[in-house]
Amino acid sequence: MFTAFFTSATVVALAEIGDKTQLLAVVLATRFHRPWPVIGGILVATLVNHLLSALVGSEAASLLDSLWFRAAVAAGFVGMGLWTLVPDKLDADEAEAAEGRGAFVTTLIAFFLVEMGDKTQIATIALGARFHDTLAVAAGTTLGMMAANVPAVFLGREAIRRVPLARIRLIAAFLFIGLGLWLGAQLAGLV
């Protein structure tokens, strides 16, 4: 359980830095000037999204537990690592989600929608498949999201400007690829 939680938190915290949902957090914090409702919206949206994602991954792994599925999960982690190397940008349409609502509701809706199909959601599915522990994975990935986004809400654009995003992306990519290669080595009986 601890391994699932710690791995999930670490991988998602690093993958989230410079991600479009982190950029959305900065935009919403700048727009509303009310950090706590924005943070609350991020928390609730992430909990729901990642709980469902970890459950999908865990259930899929239970139903499809075969050598090919485990190889696909390992390859998925390598693919996530390569995807992490590509910088994200926030589309104007996504930033304008739920216009006219309060900070909490706007953040909740926008974060939930923007997170759909995002690399951290796909990573959560893969982590759920890898660890078969929905609650530990969802708790870990949510902690990782909050660890990356709460400072972005409070420090806004200044924090994003000062963080070496390219270096963080490389570290996150290395973790994803390393996890994929480690799973592949397990399948091959090398470890």
C-alpha positions in Angstrom: 0.0 0.0 0.0 2.8 2.4 0.9 4.6 1.7 -2.3 1.5 2.4 -4.4 0.8 5.6 -2.5 4.4 6.9 -2.6 5.0 6.0 -6.2 1.7 7.5 -7.3 2.3 10.7 -5.4 5.8 11.1 -6.7 5.1 10.3 -10.3 2.0 12.6 -10.6 3.6 15.5 -8.7 6.5 15.6 -11.1 4.3 15.0 -14.2 2.0 17.8 -13.1 4.6 20.5 -13.1 4.1 22.5 -16.3 1.0 20.4 -17.2 -2.1 22.2 -18.6 -4.0 21.6 -15.3 -1.3 23.4 -13.4 -1.5 26.3 -15.9 -5.2 26.3 -15.4 -4.7 26.5 -11.6 -2.6 29.7 -12.2 -5.2 31.1 -14.6 -8.0 30.5 -12.1 -6.1 31.8 -9.1 -5.2 35.0 -11.1 -8.8 35.4 -12.2 -10.6 34.9 -8.9 -7.9 36.1 -6.3 -9.5 33.6 -3.9 -7.0 30.7 -3.4 -9.0 28.5 -1.0 -12.1 28.0 -3.2 -9.8 27.3 -6.2 -7.8 24.8 -4.1 -11.0 23.2 -2.9 -12.2 22.8 -6.5 -8.9 21.3 -7.5 -9.1 18.8 -4.6 -12.7 17.6 -5.2 -12.2 17.4 -9.0 -9.0 15.5 -8.6 -10.4 13.1 -6.0 -13.3 12.2 -8.1 -11.4 11.9 -11.4 -8.5 10.0 -10.0 -10.6 7.6 -7.9 -12.5 6.7 -11.0 -9.3 6.4 -13.0 -7.5 4.2 -10.5 -10.6 2.0 -10.2 -10.7 1.6 -14.0 -7.0 0.7 -14.1 -7.4 -1.7 -11.2 -10.5 -3.4 -12.6 -9.0 -3.6 -16.1 -5.9 -5.3 -14.7 -8.0 -7.8 -12.7 -10.1 -8.7 -15.8 -7.2 -8.7 -18.3 -4.4 -10.2 -16.1 -2.2 -11.7 -18.7 1.3 -11.4 -19.9 0.2 -9.2 -22.8 -1.8 -6.8 -20.6 1.2 -6.4 -18.2 3.4 -5.8 -21.2 0.9 -3.2 -22.4 1.0 -1.5 -18.9 4.8 -1.5 -19.0 4.8 0.0 -22.5 2.2 2.5 -21.4 4.6 3.8 -18.7 7.3 4.2 -21.3 4.8 6.0 -23.6 3.8 8.3 -20.7 7.5 9.1 -20.2 7.9 10.1 -23.8 4.7 12.1 -23.7 5.9 13.9 -20.6 8.8 15.3 -22.6 6.3 17.3 -24.7 5.5 20.7 -23.1 1.8 21.4 -22.4 -0.1 24.6 -23.1 -3.5 25.6 -22.0 -6.1 26.1 -24.7 -8.2 29.3 -24.5 -11.4 27.2 -24.6 -10.3 25.2 -21.6 -9.5 28.3 -19.6 -13.0 29.7 -20.2 -14.9 26.7 -18.9 -17.9 27.4 -16.6 -17.6 31.2 -17.0 -19.8 33.2 -14.7 -19.8 30.7 -11.8 -18.0 31.1 -8.4 -14.4 30.2 -7.9 -15.1 26.7 -6.4 -17.6 25.6 -9.0 -15.6 27.0 -11.9 -12.5 25.3 -10.7 -14.3 22.0 -10.0 -15.9 21.8 -13.5 -12.8 23.2 -15.4 -10.4 20.9 -13.6 -12.5 17.8 -14.0 -13.0 18.4 -17.7 -9.4 19.4 -18.5 -8.1 16.4 -16.6 -10.0 14.0 -18.9 -7.5 12.3 -21.1 -4.6 14.3 -19.5 -1.3 12.5 -18.9 -1.9 12.5 -15.1 -5.3 10.8 -15.6 -3.8 8.2 -17.9 -0.9 7.7 -15.4 -3.5 7.2 -12.7 -5.1 4.4 -14.8 -1.8 2.8 -15.4 -0.8 3.1 -11.7 -4.2 1.5 -10.7 -3.5 -1.3 -13.1 0.1 -1.8 -11.8 -0.7 -1.7 -8.1 -4.3 -3.0 -7.9 -4.9 -0.7 -5.0 -7.6 1.9 -6.0 -7.5 3.9 -2.7 -3.8 4.1 -2.3 -3.3 5.1 -5.9 -6.1 7.7 -5.9 -4.8 9.1 -2.6 -1.3 9.3 -3.9 -2.1 10.8 -7.2 -4.4 13.4 -5.5 -1.6 14.3 -3.1 0.8 14.6 -6.1 -1.7 16.9 -7.9 -2.1 19.0 -4.8 1.6 19.2 -4.1 2.1 20.6 -7.6 -1.0 22.8 -7.8 -1.3 24.4 -4.4 2.0 26.4 -4.7 0.9 27.3 -8.3 -2.3 28.8 -6.8 -0.5 30.8 -4.2 2.6 31.8 -6.2 0.9 32.0 -9.6 2.9 32.9 -12.6 6.0 33.8 -10.7 6.4 30.2 -9.5 5.9 28.7 -13.0 8.4 31.2 -14.4 11.1 30.2 -11.9 10.7 26.4 -11.9 13.0 24.8 -14.5 10.1 23.0 -16.3 12.4 21.2 -18.8 14.4 19.7 -16.0 11.3 18.6 -14.1 9.8 17.1 -17.3 13.0 15.1 -17.7 12.8 13.8 -14.2 9.2 12.8 -14.6 9.9 11.2 -18.0 12.8 9.3 -16.4 10.5 8.0 -13.6 7.8 6.9 -16.1 10.3 5.2 -18.4 12.1 3.7 -15.5 8.9 2.2 -14.1 8.0 0.9 -17.5 11.4 -0.7 -18.0 11.3 -2.2 -14.5 7.9 -3.7 -15.2 9.2 -5.1 -18.5 12.3 -6.5 -16.8 9.9 -8.2 -14.2 8.0 -9.8 -17.1 11.1 -11.0 -18.7 12.2 -12.6 -15.4 15.3 -10.3 -15.1 14.3 -9.0 -11.7 
